[in-house]
Amino acid sequence: MIKVVVADDQQVVREGLVALLGLFDDVDVVGEAGNGLEAVEAVDTHAADVVLMDLRMPRLDGVEATRRIRRDHPGTAVVVLTTYADDASIADALRAGARGYLTKNAGRAEIAAALRSAAAGHAIFAAEVSDRLVEALAAPKRAPERPAGLTAREAEVLGLVARGLTNPEIATELYIGEATVKTHINNSFAKIGARHRAEAVRYALTHCL
């Protein structure tokens, strides 16, 4: 039996889900929660295998509840069931440790499959969520913007200066000559207005170089 906690702040939705899950022979609803804090407490009490988690709830939202559950009960999987399928909501839930992400358009069979997959240690996503994840992974990454008009190599050299490397050590690290290192340092110092290495280190740390 898959022990499940259902967390949703809308009572009619929560009761409907409990009734739906009661139709499955391999699912046992061991707890209900009307907010994220109750969801965490229910898992503490019942050692659930899976939590069916809404995202927008009072007292503690579903993302933070997921994070706490995964931290304290790594054997408990969380499957998000929500009306939200925007990139930020999906990313927040996955970073918190959710193993599945469904929208409330999901049908009975899809919810059952998600619970079984999560309990078995697999991830499952609604079709529209999978599409968004594929698009995000396939999208070309923009090169990070560097401050003060630094080139990529100048920023790299500044980062090594900040790590305390000497010019010969930087040359060895980057497989370039010491004269080239000195040129990059002089150019980067001029661009950032640094008079000596201490100011350059401070600038590199401030700008996460």
RODREN-314240 format. One line per 3 residues: for each residue x, y, z of N, C-alpha, C, O. Coordinates in nm, 4 decimals, decimal comma. Layout:
X:Y:Z:X:Y:Z:X:Y:Z:X:Y:Z ~ ...
//
This chain:
0,0833:-0,1205:0,0000:0,0000:0,0000:0,0000:0,0867:0,1255:0,0000:0,1879:0,1335:0,0696 ~ 0,0451:0,2214:-0,0784:0,1141:0,3501:-0,0829:0,0446:0,4447:0,0148:-0,0716:0,4803:-0,0048 ~ 0,1151:0,4849:0,1189:0,0572:0,5756:0,2184:0,0695:0,7200:0,1688:0,1791:0,7683:0,1404
-0,0450:0,7874:0,1590:-0,0489:0,9200:0,0971:-0,1079:1,0231:0,1927:-0,2042:0,9957:0,2642 ~ -0,0484:1,1419:0,1926:-0,1056:1,2591:0,2594:-0,1526:1,3552:0,1516:-0,0786:1,3827:0,0571 ~ -0,2730:1,4061:0,1637:-0,3289:1,5006:0,0677:-0,3280:1,6400:0,1305:-0,3868:1,6613:0,2365
-0,2611:1,7343:0,0646:-0,2507:1,8705:0,1172:-0,3095:1,9692:0,0174:-0,2563:1,9867:-0,0922 ~ -0,4191:2,0336:0,0555:-0,4827:2,1362:-0,0273:-0,5668:2,2233:0,0642:-0,6393:2,1725:0,1498 ~ -0,5574:2,3551:0,0464:-0,6295:2,4434:0,1375:-0,7781:2,4546:0,1049:-0,8551:2,5053:0,1865
-0,8194:2,4087:-0,0118:-0,9613:2,4116:-0,0472:-1,0255:2,2798:-0,0045:-0,9928:2,1732:-0,0566 ~ -1,1167:2,2893:0,0903:-1,1729:2,1686:0,1487:-1,2422:2,0802:0,0462:-1,2283:1,9579:0,0498 ~ -1,3169:2,1416:-0,0455:-1,3900:2,0620:-0,1431:-1,2933:1,9869:-0,2353:-1,3203:1,8733:-0,2743
-1,1818:2,0498:-0,2698:-1,0812:1,9835:-0,3531:-1,0143:1,8704:-0,2745:-0,9961:1,7596:-0,3248 ~ -0,9787:1,9016:-0,1509:-0,9121:1,8014:-0,0667:-1,0004:1,6785:-0,0462:-0,9541:1,5651:-0,0587 ~ -1,1276:1,7017:-0,0147:-1,2190:1,5901:0,0077:-1,2417:1,5104:-0,1212:-1,2560:1,3882:-0,1183
-1,2447:1,5821:-0,2349:-1,2604:1,5138:-0,3624:-1,1412:1,4251:-0,3943:-1,1571:1,3144:-0,4457 ~ -1,0223:1,4741:-0,3637:-0,9028:1,3943:-0,3871:-0,8982:1,2719:-0,2971:-0,8620:1,1626:-0,3408 ~ -0,9349:1,2909:-0,1724:-0,9373:1,1780:-0,0790:-1,0349:1,0713:-0,1281:-1,0046:0,9520:-0,1256
-1,1517:1,1154:-0,1724:-1,2511:1,0209:-0,2240:-1,1992:0,9504:-0,3487:-1,2188:0,8300:-0,3653 ~ -1,1327:1,0261:-0,4367:-1,0782:0,9680:-0,5592:-0,9718:0,8638:-0,5274:-0,9728:0,7542:-0,5836 ~ -0,8809:0,8976:-0,4382:-0,7721:0,8054:-0,4053:-0,8235:0,6814:-0,3340:-0,7610:0,5755:-0,3389
-0,9381:0,6953:-0,2675:-0,9976:0,5795:-0,2000:-1,0449:0,4724:-0,2969:-1,0756:0,3606:-0,2555 ~ -1,0510:0,5054:-0,4256:-1,0938:0,4074:-0,5266:-0,9799:0,3154:-0,5688:-1,0032:0,2139:-0,6344 ~ -0,8570:0,3501:-0,5317:-0,7419:0,2695:-0,5727:-0,7092:0,1671:-0,4650:-0,6978:0,2008:-0,3472
-0,6942:0,0421:-0,5064:-0,6680:-0,0657:-0,4097:-0,5311:-0,0553:-0,3443:-0,5104:-0,1079:-0,2350 ~ -0,4361:0,0129:-0,4111:-0,2999:0,0175:-0,3576:-0,2659:0,1505:-0,2914:-0,1493:0,1771:-0,2623 ~ -0,3672:0,2345:-0,2673:-0,3436:0,3654:-0,2044:-0,4206:0,3751:-0,0732:-0,5387:0,3414:-0,0656
-0,3509:0,4218:0,0292:-0,4127:0,4419:0,1610:-0,3886:0,5865:0,2032:-0,2751:0,6242:0,2324 ~ -0,4936:0,6675:0,2068:-0,4802:0,8065:0,2498:-0,4705:0,8083:0,4021:-0,5679:0,7807:0,4721 ~ -0,3511:0,8412:0,4524:-0,3264:0,8361:0,5969:-0,3392:0,9724:0,6628:-0,3381:0,9815:0,7856
-0,3515:1,0800:0,5828:-0,3622:1,2120:0,6428:-0,4076:1,3165:0,5435:-0,3894:1,3022:0,4226 ~ -0,4676:1,4227:0,5970:-0,5110:1,5370:0,5179:-0,4521:1,6632:0,5790:-0,4275:1,6693:0,6995 ~ -0,4296:1,7642:0,4951:-0,3733:1,8897:0,5440:-0,4353:2,0060:0,4685:-0,4513:2,0013:0,3465
-0,4701:2,1112:0,5430:-0,5283:2,2299:0,4830:-0,4281:2,3402:0,4602:-0,4626:2,4456:0,4069 ~ -0,3023:2,3169:0,5005:-0,1952:2,4136:0,4749:-0,0619:2,3404:0,4814:-0,0557:2,2234:0,5192 ~ 0,0442:2,4105:0,4443:0,1738:2,3463:0,4380:0,2248:2,2972:0,5719:0,2885:2,1921:0,5795
0,1974:2,3722:0,6775:0,2437:2,3307:0,8094:0,1763:2,2013:0,8522:0,2407:2,1130:0,9089 ~ 0,0475:2,1901:0,8252:-0,0232:2,0658:0,8569:0,0302:1,9495:0,7743:0,0327:1,8355:0,8207 ~ 0,0728:1,9788:0,6517:0,1291:1,8732:0,5674:0,2581:1,8192:0,6287:0,2788:1,6980:0,6338
0,3439:1,9087:0,6748:0,4680:1,8670:0,7398:0,4380:1,7833:0,8640:0,5000:1,6795:0,8868 ~ 0,3421:1,8300:0,9437:0,3061:1,7581:1,0662:0,2454:1,6214:1,0351:0,2687:1,5246:1,1074 ~ 0,1677:1,6140:0,9273:0,1055:1,4863:0,8902:0,2113:1,3841:0,8509:0,1997:1,2660:0,8839
0,3139:1,4296:0,7805:0,4217:1,3377:0,7429:0,4999:1,2954:0,8670:0,5395:1,1795:0,8793 ~ 0,5220:1,3886:0,9582:0,5885:1,3543:1,0846:0,5123:1,2448:1,1582:0,5719:1,1549:1,2176 ~ 0,3793:1,2539:1,1534:0,2952:1,1606:1,2293:0,2782:1,0273:1,1589:0,2846:0,9218:1,2220
0,2564:1,0321:1,0281:0,2155:0,9108:0,9566:0,3233:0,8480:0,8690:0,3007:0,7414:0,8118 ~ 0,4394:0,9109:0,8570:0,5472:0,8551:0,7745:0,4961:0,8153:0,6362:0,5116:0,7011:0,5930 ~ 0,4352:0,9113:0,5683:0,3756:0,8835:0,4379:0,4814:0,8510:0,3332:0,5965:0,8934:0,3433
0,4397:0,7747:0,2324:0,5274:0,7464:0,1193:0,5265:0,8622:0,0194:0,6292:0,8961:-0,0394 ~ 0,4088:0,9219:0,0016:0,3928:1,0298:-0,0961:0,3008:1,1375:-0,0395:0,2028:1,1074:0,0286 ~ 0,3335:1,2626:-0,0682:0,2450:1,3740:-0,0361:0,1955:1,4338:-0,1668:0,2755:1,4685:-0,2537
0,0648:1,4459:-0,1809:0,0052:1,5145:-0,2957:-0,0130:1,6591:-0,2518:-0,1004:1,6891:-0,1705 ~ 0,0691:1,7482:-0,3052:0,0881:1,8815:-0,2473:0,0391:1,9946:-0,3380:0,0807:2,0060:-0,4533 ~ -0,0498:2,0773:-0,2840:-0,0853:2,2022:-0,3514:0,0276:2,3027:-0,3268:0,1040:2,2873:-0,2316
0,0387:2,4045:-0,4112:0,1453:2,5023:-0,3932:0,1034:2,6241:-0,3127:0,1755:2,6656:-0,2220 ~ -0,0117:2,6821:-0,3441:-0,0547:2,8051:-0,2786:-0,1431:2,7709:-0,1599:-0,2611:2,7393:-0,1754 ~ -0,0842:2,7777:-0,0411:-0,1576:2,7465:0,0815:-0,1177:2,8428:0,1918:-0,0075:2,8975:0,1883
-0,2047:2,8650:0,2902:-0,1724:2,9562:0,3997:-0,0744:2,8946:0,4991:-0,0459:2,7749:0,4960 ~ -0,0241:2,9801:0,5868:0,0667:2,9444:0,6953:0,2038:2,8999:0,6449:0,3068:2,9493:0,6907 ~ 0,2040:2,8070:0,5509:0,3287:2,7605:0,4909:0,2942:2,7136:0,3497:0,2088:2,6267:0,3321
0,3600:2,7707:0,2498:0,3223:2,7322:0,1133:0,3780:2,5951:0,0784:0,4585:2,5383:0,1521 ~ 0,3334:2,5433:-0,0355:0,3708:2,4088:-0,0735:0,5184:2,3910:-0,1026:0,5739:2,2836:-0,0792 ~ 0,5830:2,4959:-0,1538:0,7257:2,4862:-0,1829:0,8062:2,4680:-0,0550:0,8906:2,3787:-0,0468
0,7806:2,5522:0,0450:0,8549:2,5409:0,1702:0,8189:2,4122:0,2433:0,9048:2,3494:0,3052 ~ 0,6917:2,3730:0,2361:0,6520:2,2458:0,2974:0,7257:2,1298:0,2319:0,7715:2,0382:0,3002 ~ 0,7371:2,1338:0,0997:0,8112:2,0307:0,0275:0,9565:2,0268:0,0719:1,0123:1,9195:0,0949
1,0169:2,1431:0,0839:1,1569:2,1515:0,1245:1,1759:2,0893:0,2631:1,2709:2,0139:0,2844 ~ 1,0880:2,1199:0,3556:1,1014:2,0660:0,4916:1,0789:1,9157:0,4951:1,1497:1,8427:0,5645 ~ 0,9809:1,8708:0,4204:0,9518:1,7269:0,4179:1,0691:1,6494:0,3585:1,1094:1,5464:0,4126
1,1235:1,6983:0,2484:1,2353:1,6289:0,1860:1,3599:1,6330:0,2737:1,4410:1,5405:0,2716 ~ 1,3746:1,7392:0,3500:1,4889:1,7498:0,4407:1,4768:1,6526:0,5575:1,5727:1,5838:0,5924 ~ 1,3580:1,6476:0,6174:1,3394:1,5668:0,7381:1,2984:1,4232:0,7086:1,3205:1,3339:0,7905
1,2390:1,4007:0,5923:1,1923:1,2666:0,5561:1,2325:1,2373:0,4105:1,1472:1,2371:0,3217 ~ 1,3605:1,2129:0,3863:1,4067:1,1922:0,2479:1,3415:1,0733:0,1786:1,3467:1,0632:0,0560 ~ 1,2812:0,9846:0,2538:1,2123:0,8705:0,1939:1,0712:0,9017:0,1483:1,0067:0,8184:0,0847
1,0226:1,0205:0,1799:0,8876:1,0624:0,1396:0,8957:1,1454:0,0123:0,9682:1,2447:0,0064 ~ 0,8216:1,1043:-0,0885:0,8195:1,1774:-0,2152:0,7067:1,2802:-0,2141:0,6051:1,2617:-0,1471 ~ 0,7255:1,3868:-0,2878:0,6227:1,4904:-0,3002:0,5841:1,5050:-0,4469:0,6694:1,5221:-0,5341
0,4538:1,4977:-0,4719:0,4003:1,5227:-0,6050:0,3139:1,6475:-0,5969:0,2151:1,6499:-0,5235 ~ 0,3495:1,7490:-0,6702:0,2735:1,8737:-0,6705:0,1491:1,8570:-0,7571:0,1550:1,8023:-0,8672 ~ 0,0369:1,9051:-0,7053:-0,0883:1,9089:-0,7813:-0,1444:2,0488:-0,7658:-0,1947:2,0841:-0,6591
-0,1364:2,1290:-0,8712:-0,1671:2,2708:-0,8592:-0,2304:2,3233:-0,9869:-0,2291:2,2573:-1,0908 ~ -0,2856:2,4432:-0,9771:-0,3398:2,5083:-1,0966:-0,2310:2,5853:-1,1707:-0,2546:2,6313:-1,2824 ~ -0,1113:2,6006:-1,1110:-0,0062:2,6847:-1,1669:0,0953:2,6011:-1,2439:0,1473:2,5023:-1,1921
0,1234:2,6408:-1,3674:0,2222:2,5701:-1,4491:0,3209:2,6687:-1,5107:0,3748:2,6436:-1,6185 ~ 0,3449:2,7807:-1,4428:0,4422:2,8778:-1,4923:0,5837:2,8323:-1,4580:0,6035:2,7483:-1,3703 ~ 0,6805:2,8881:-1,5275:0,8194:2,8444:-1,5105:0,8681:2,8608:-1,3671:0,9358:2,7729:-1,3138
0,8338:2,9730:-1,3044:0,8828:2,9996:-1,1688:0,8283:2,8972:-1,0697:0,9024:2,8475:-0,9848 ~ 0,6998:2,8656:-1,0798:0,6395:2,7690:-0,9871:0,7006:2,6311:-1,0055:0,7303:2,5622:-0,9079 ~ 0,7193:2,5910:-1,1310:0,7788:2,4603:-1,1585:0,9208:2,4538:-1,1038:0,9580:2,3576:-1,0366
0,9997:2,5567:-1,1330:1,1392:2,5586:-1,0882:1,1483:2,5566:-0,9365:1,2294:2,4829:-0,8804 ~ 1,0662:2,6367:-0,8692:1,0694:2,6417:-0,7226:1,0361:2,5054:-0,6628:1,1007:2,4610:-0,5679 ~ 0,9353:2,4398:-0,7187:0,8940:2,3092:-0,6655:1,0030:2,2048:-0,6860:1,0314:2,1258:-0,5960
1,0638:2,2042:-0,8036:1,1675:2,1046:-0,8313:1,2913:2,1301:-0,7465:1,3544:2,0357:-0,6989 ~ 1,3263:2,2564:-0,7274:1,4420:2,2865:-0,6425:1,4163:2,2444:-0,4978:1,5084:2,2058:-0,4258 ~ 1,2909:2,2525:-0,4570:1,2566:2,2134:-0,3199:1,2580:2,0617:-0,3017:1,2598:2,0119:-0,1892
1,2570:1,9881:-0,4146:1,2664:1,8429:-0,4047:1,1457:1,7658:-0,4528:1,1385:1,6444:-0,4331 ~ 1,0496:1,8337:-0,5160:0,9313:1,7626:-0,5665:0,9741:1,6607:-0,6720:1,0619:1,6870:-0,7542 ~ 0,9101:1,5444:-0,6677:0,9433:1,4374:-0,7621:0,8452:1,4325:-0,8782:0,8711:1,3665:-0,9788
0,7337:1,5014:-0,8650:0,6351:1,5046:-0,9714:0,5640:1,6377:-0,9720:0,5612:1,7079:-0,8710 ~ 0,5061:1,6729:-1,0863:0,4367:1,8018:-1,0973:0,3195:1,7841:-1,1927:0,3376:1,7640:-1,3128 ~ 0,2001:1,7920:-1,1377:0,0776:1,7796:-1,2153:-0,0043:1,9070:-1,2005:0,0067:1,9781:-1,1006
-0,0859:1,9347:-1,3004:-0,1830:2,0422:-1,2864:-0,3175:1,9813:-1,2501:-0,3382:1,8605:-1,2616 ~ -0,4080:2,0670:-1,2062:-0,5383:2,0152:-1,1641:-0,6287:1,9791:-1,2811:-0,7468:1,9495:-1,2629 ~ -0,5726:1,9819:-1,4005:-0,6413:1,9249:-1,5156:-0,6192:1,7738:-1,5231:-0,6802:1,7053:-1,6052
-0,5320:1,7231:-1,4372:-0,4978:1,5809:-1,4411:-0,6199:1,4946:-1,4093:-0,7027:1,5298:-1,3254 ~ -0,6288:1,3827:-1,4772:-0,7370:1,2888:-1,4530:-0,6986:1,1830:-1,3520:-0,5865:1,1805:-1,3011 ~ -0,7916:1,0976:-1,3246:-0,7732:0,9921:-1,2248:-0,6530:0,9031:-1,2564:-0,5719:0,8745:-1,1683
-0,6415:0,8597:-1,3806:-0,5332:0,7692:-1,4175:-0,3971:0,8367:-1,4044:-0,3002:0,7742:-1,3612 ~ -0,3900:0,9648:-1,4419:-0,2628:1,0375:-1,4352:-0,2183:1,0567:-1,2908:-0,1000:1,0433:-1,2592 ~ -0,3134:1,0880:-1,2035:-0,2796:1,1055:-1,0616:-0,2323:0,9731:-1,0032:-0,1335:0,9691:-0,9299
-0,3022:0,8654:-1,0353:-0,2624:0,7337:-0,9835:-0,1230:0,6967:-1,0319:-0,0410:0,6470:-0,9546 ~ -0,0960:0,7212:-1,1606:0,0354:0,6889:-1,2154:0,1450:0,7708:-1,1480:0,2545:0,7205:-1,1229 ~ 0,1147:0,8976:-1,1189:0,2137:0,9841:-1,0540:0,2462:0,9350:-0,9142:0,3629:0,9326:-0,8750
0,1458:0,8963:-0,8393:0,1686:0,8464:-0,7032:0,2519:0,7186:-0,7057:0,3444:0,7025:-0,6260 ~ 0,2194:0,6293:-0,7960:0,2930:0,5023:-0,8035:0,4366:0,5245:-0,8481:0,5287:0,4616:-0,7959 ~ 0,4557:0,6135:-0,9443:0,5911:0,6416:-0,9914:0,6740:0,7066:-0,8814:0,7891:0,6688:-0,8592
0,6155:0,8044:-0,8123:0,6872:0,8725:-0,7045:0,7239:0,7755:-0,5929:0,8349:0,7805:-0,5399 ~ 0,6315:0,6877:-0,5576:0,6580:0,5901:-0,4522:0,7698:0,4949:-0,4917:0,8425:0,4441:-0,4063 ~ 0,7831:0,4710:-0,6218:0,8874:0,3810:-0,6715:1,0193:0,4537:-0,6960:1,1172:0,3923:-0,7385
1,0222:0,5838:-0,6693:1,1452:0,6600:-0,6847:1,1651:0,7255:-0,8191:1,2749:0,7714:-0,8508 ~ 1,0580:0,7303:-0,8997:1,0685:0,7903:-1,0321:0,9991:0,9265:-1,0345:0,9156:0,9564:-0,9492 ~ 1,0349:1,0078:-1,1329:0,9724:1,1386:-1,1497:0,8651:1,1305:-1,2576:0,8756:1,0517:-1,3515
0,7628:1,2125:-1,2428:0,6573:1,2172:-1,3442:0,6022:1,3584:-1,3509:0,5855:1,4246:-1,2485 ~ 0,5741:1,4041:-1,4729:0,5278:1,5404:-1,4934:0,4110:1,5424:-1,5902:0,4007:1,4585:-1,6796 ~ 0,3236:1,6394:-1,5709:0,2167:1,6611:-1,6672:0,2783:1,6960:-1,8021:0,3897:1,7478:-1,8091
0,2047:1,6672:-1,9089:0,2587:1,6897:-2,0434:0,3013:1,8344:-2,0633:0,4080:1,8605:-2,1190 ~ 0,2180:1,9300:-2,0178:0,2530:2,0704:-2,0387:0,3756:2,1112:-1,9586:0,4506:2,1999:-1,9995 ~ 0,3961:2,0457:-1,8433:0,5143:2,0743:-1,7624:0,6382:2,0171:-1,8298:0,7421:2,0828:-1,8349
0,6276:1,8950:-1,8813:0,7397:1,8344:-1,9532:0,7796:1,9201:-2,0728:0,8983:1,9380:-2,1000 ~ 0,6812:1,9725:-2,1436:0,7098:2,0576:-2,2595:0,7886:2,1813:-2,2179:0,8831:2,2212:-2,2859 ~ 0,7494:2,2416:-2,1058:0,8175:2,3629:-2,0605:0,9610:2,3299:-2,0169:1,0529:2,4082:-2,0410
0,9795:2,2152:-1,9535:1,1141:2,1762:-1,9117:1,2037:2,1525:-2,0329:1,3199:2,1932:-2,0334 ~ 1,1504:2,0871:-2,1348:1,2275:2,0618:-2,2569:1,2643:2,1940:-2,3236:1,3779:2,2120:-2,3675 ~ 1,1688:2,2865:-2,3312:1,1955:2,4162:-2,3929:1,3046:2,4918:-2,3170:1,3924:2,5541:-2,3765
1,2964:2,4844:-2,1833:1,3950:2,5551:-2,1017:1,5347:2,4976:-2,1215:1,6324:2,5721:-2,1286 ~ 1,5441:2,3644:-2,1306:1,6737:2,3006:-2,1475:1,7299:2,3239:-2,2881:1,8512:2,3338:-2,3072 ~ 1,6391:2,3323:-2,3862:1,6829:2,3469:-2,5246:1,7138:2,4915:-2,5610:1,7816:2,5169:-2,6606
1,6650:2,5867:-2,4814:1,6850:2,7285:-2,5140:1,8330:2,7639:-2,5056:1,9005:2,7227:-2,4112 ~ 1,8845:2,8387:-2,6015:2,0261:2,8790:-2,5960:2,0513:2,9669:-2,4753:1,9731:3,0568:-2,4445 ~ 2,1614:2,9396:-2,4076:2,1960:3,0175:-2,2888:2,2660:3,1467:-2,3287:2,3574:3,1476:-2,4111
2,2207:3,2545:-2,2683:2,2851:3,3832:-2,2929:2,4143:3,3911:-2,2152:2,4216:3,3474:-2,1003 ~ 2,5150:3,4460:-2,2771:2,6411:3,4643:-2,2068:2,6212:3,5638:-2,0934:2,5540:3,6654:-2,1111 ~ 2,6787:3,5355:-1,9777:2,6611:3,6272:-1,8652:2,7217:3,7635:-1,8958:2,8277:3,7726:-1,9578
2,6552:3,8675:-1,8528:2,7063:4,0021:-1,8748:2,8197:4,0305:-1,7769:2,8073:4,0068:-1,6567 ~ 2,9293:4,0812:-1,8300:3,0435:4,1115:-1,7454:3,0511:4,2625:-1,7216:3,0224:4,3409:-1,8121 ~ 3,0893:4,3034:-1,6011:3,0931:4,4466:-1,5687:3,2115:4,5165:-1,6333:3,3111:4,4537:-1,6693
3,1986:4,6458:-1,6468:3,3081:4,7351:-1,6876:3,3657:4,7030:-1,8248:3,4779:4,7434:-1,8552 ~ 3,2912:4,6315:-1,9080:3,3406:4,5999:-2,0413:3,4538:4,4997:-2,0432:3,5284:4,4923:-2,1409 ~ 3,4682:4,4214:-1,9356:3,5732:4,3194:-1,9299:3,5484:4,2112:-2,0341:3,4341:4,1727:-2,0588
3,6551:4,1631:-2,0944:3,6418:4,0474:-2,1821:3,6317:3,9224:-2,0945:3,6563:3,9274:-1,9740 ~ 3,5949:3,8103:-2,1572:3,5831:3,6851:-2,0820:3,7167:3,6474:-2,0183:3,7216:3,6037:-1,9034 ~ 3,8255:3,6650:-2,0948:3,9578:3,6287:-2,0419:3,9997:3,7225:-1,9299:4,0569:3,6780:-1,8304
3,9721:3,8529:-1,9446:4,0071:3,9470:-1,8381:3,9321:3,9155:-1,7104:3,9890:3,9222:-1,6015 ~ 3,8040:3,8810:-1,7226:3,7254:3,8442:-1,6051:3,7808:3,7175:-1,5414:3,7860:3,7058:-1,4190 ~ 3,8219:3,6230:-1,6250:3,8788:3,4980:-1,5741:4,0084:3,5245:-1,4983:4,0309:3,4685:-1,3910
4,0933:3,6098:-1,5544:4,2191:3,6434:-1,4884:4,1938:3,7148:-1,3560:4,2597:3,6861:-1,2560 ~ 4,0984:3,8075:-1,3553:4,0650:3,8760:-1,2304:4,0176:3,7777:-1,1242:4,0519:3,7904:-1,0067 ~ 3,9386:3,6797:-1,1667:3,8927:3,5789:-1,0723:4,0078:3,5017:-1,0110:4,0046:3,4694:-0,8922
4,1097:3,4717:-1,0907:4,2264:3,4002:-1,0393:4,3112:3,4893:-0,9492:4,3701:3,4428:-0,8517 ~ 4,3165:3,6180:-0,9832:4,3841:3,7134:-0,8941:4,3154:3,7138:-0,7576:4,3811:3,7145:-0,6535 ~ 4,1825:3,7134:-0,7602:4,1069:3,7145:-0,6352:4,1297:3,5879:-0,5538:4,1172:3,5894:-0,4313
4,1631:3,4778:-0,6218:4,1924:3,3528:-0,5515:4,3336:3,3513:-0,4946:4,3724:3,2566:-0,4261 ~ 4,4104:3,4563:-0,5231:4,5439:3,4676:-0,4663:4,6554:3,4126:-0,5527:4,7686:3,3999:-0,5061 ~ 4,6258:3,3795:-0,6785:4,7288:3,3248:-0,7651:4,8236:3,4345:-0,8128:4,7821:3,5476:-0,8384
4,9501:3,3995:-0,8241:5,0497:3,4917:-0,8786:5,0419:3,4884:-1,0310:4,9747:3,4035:-1,0895 ~ 5,1130:3,5836:-1,0944:5,1124:3,5862:-1,2408:5,1628:3,4555:-1,3018:5,1001:3,4052:-1,3950 ~ 5,2749:3,3974:-1,2527:5,3201:3,2688:-1,3080:5,2175:3,1572:-1,2866:5,1994:3,0717:-1,3733
5,1505:3,1584:-1,1708:5,0500:3,0552:-1,1445:4,9293:3,0710:-1,2368:4,8719:2,9721:-1,2825 ~ 4,8911:3,1965:-1,2638:4,7796:3,2210:-1,3569:4,8179:3,1743:-1,4966:4,7364:3,1148:-1,5671 ~ 4,9408:3,2009:-1,5363:4,9878:3,1583:-1,6678:4,9809:3,0065:-1,6813:4,9400:2,9542:-1,7850
5,0213:2,9367:-1,5758:5,0161:2,7902:-1,5768:4,8718:2,7417:-1,5805:4,8392:2,6477:-1,6531 ~ 4,7857:2,8055:-1,5026:4,6450:2,7653:-1,4948:4,5749:2,7811:-1,6302:4,4928:2,6976:-1,6680 ~ 4,6076:2,8883:-1,7026:4,5372:2,9192:-1,8273:4,6152:2,8796:-1,9525:4,5681:2,8990:-2,0646
4,7365:2,8233:-1,9324:4,8197:2,7812:-2,0458:4,8510:2,8989:-2,1391:4,8426:2,8879:-2,2615 ~ 4,8868:3,0107:-2,0775:4,9271:3,1282:-2,1556:5,0575:3,1813:-2,0967:5,0986:3,1397:-1,9884 ~ 5,1219:3,2725:-2,1678:5,2477:3,3271:-2,1209:5,2286:3,4311:-2,0115:5,1215:3,4902:-1,9979
5,3350:3,4525:-1,9334:5,3265:3,5507:-1,8250:5,3070:3,6916:-1,8805:5,2394:3,7739:-1,8188 ~ 5,3655:3,7194:-1,9960:5,3482:3,8518:-2,0563:5,2014:3,8745:-2,0929:5,1505:3,9858:-2,0798 ~ 5,1336:3,7688:-2,1387:4,9916:3,7796:-2,1722:4,9088:3,8018:-2,0467:4,8144:3,8807:-2,0461
4,9457:3,7309:-1,9400:4,8768:3,7508:-1,8121:4,8893:3,8953:-1,7676:4,7915:3,9569:-1,7252 ~ 5,0113:3,9494:-1,7776:5,0334:4,0874:-1,7344:4,9509:4,1845:-1,8176:4,8980:4,2826:-1,7652 ~ 4,9399:4,1570:-1,9480:4,8588:4,2423:-2,0352:4,7127:4,2396:-1,9932:4,6481:4,3441:-1,9847
4,6605:4,1203:-1,9669:4,5209:4,1084:-1,9228:4,4982:4,1810:-1,7901:4,3958:4,2463:-1,7704 ~ 4,5948:4,1686:-1,7002:4,5808:4,2340:-1,5697:4,5821:4,3853:-1,5872:4,4990:4,4553:-1,5294 ~ 4,6752:4,4356:-1,6662:4,6826:4,5806:-1,6881:4,5539:4,6333:-1,7512:4,5017:4,7371:-1,7105
4,5033:4,5603:-1,8513:4,3807:4,6038:-1,9179:4,2615:4,6013:-1,8225:4,1811:4,6946:-1,8195 ~ 4,2511:4,4938:-1,7448:4,1364:4,4818:-1,6541:4,1450:4,5834:-1,5412:4,0432:4,6393:-1,5003 ~ 4,2667:4,6080:-1,4901:4,2828:4,7083:-1,3841:4,2390:4,8454:-1,4353:4,1734:4,9216:-1,3643
4,2765:4,8753:-1,5600:4,2391:5,0051:-1,6169:4,0881:5,0168:-1,6305:4,0316:5,1229:-1,6042 ~ 4,0222:4,9090:-1,6712:3,8779:4,9131:-1,6919:3,8007:4,9275:-1,5612:3,6986:4,9962:-1,5560 ~ 3,8500:4,8623:-1,4552:3,7747:4,8664:-1,3286:3,8249:4,9766:-1,2358:3,7675:5,0000:-1,1295
3,9323:5,0439:-1,2766:3,9852:5,1532:-1,1954:4,0615:5,1069:-1,0732:4,0655:5,1770:-0,9720 ~ 4,1222:4,9893:-1,0815:4,1991:4,9355:-0,9677:4,3440:4,9819:-0,9770:4,4044:4,9780:-1,0842 ~ 4,3998:5,0260:-0,8632:4,5379:5,0715:-0,8613:4,6348:4,9613:-0,8191:4,7541:4,9685:-0,8484
4,5836:4,8605:-0,7510:4,6696:4,7505:-0,7063:4,5840:4,6250:-0,6890:4,4619:4,6300:-0,7039 ~ 4,6479:4,5138:-0,6579:4,5798:4,3838:-0,6539:4,4715:4,3795:-0,5463:4,3686:4,3147:-0,5653 ~ 4,4930:4,4468:-0,4346:4,3933:4,4439:-0,3274:4,2603:4,5020:-0,3757:4,1538:4,4481:-0,3456
4,2672:4,6123:-0,4506:4,1446:4,6719:-0,5043:4,0824:4,5799:-0,6097:3,9602:4,5698:-0,6200 ~ 4,1669:4,5137:-0,6870:4,1153:4,4204:-0,7875:4,0460:4,3015:-0,7228:3,9426:4,2548:-0,7706 ~ 4,1041:4,2533:-0,6136:4,0418:4,1402:-0,5410:3,9061:4,1822:-0,4871:3,8086:4,1080:-0,4992
3,8993:4,3008:-0,4277:3,7733:4,3504:-0,3742:3,6688:4,3624:-0,4850:3,5528:4,3261:-0,4656 ~ 3,7098:4,4125:-0,5995:3,6164:4,4273:-0,7128:3,5692:4,2895:-0,7611:3,4503:4,2698:-0,7860 ~ 3,6613:4,1955:-0,7740:3,6259:4,0620:-0,8220:3,5283:3,9933:-0,7285:3,4344:3,9279:-0,7737
3,5496:4,0074:-0,5990:3,4588:3,9461:-0,5025:3,3218:4,0129:-0,5044:3,2191:3,9456:-0,4955 ~ 3,3208:4,1450:-0,5160:3,1950:4,2182:-0,5190:3,1108:4,1813:-0,6399:2,9880:4,1767:-0,6322 ~ 3,1776:4,1550:-0,7519:3,1065:4,1256:-0,8773:3,1045:3,9763:-0,9103:3,0762:3,9370:-1,0235
3,1352:3,8933:-0,8089:3,1249:3,7472:-0,8232:3,2048:3,6939:-0,9416:3,1581:3,6070:-1,0153 ~ 3,3253:3,7467:-0,9589:3,4129:3,6992:-1,0665:3,4985:3,5815:-1,0223:3,5777:3,5297:-1,1010
//
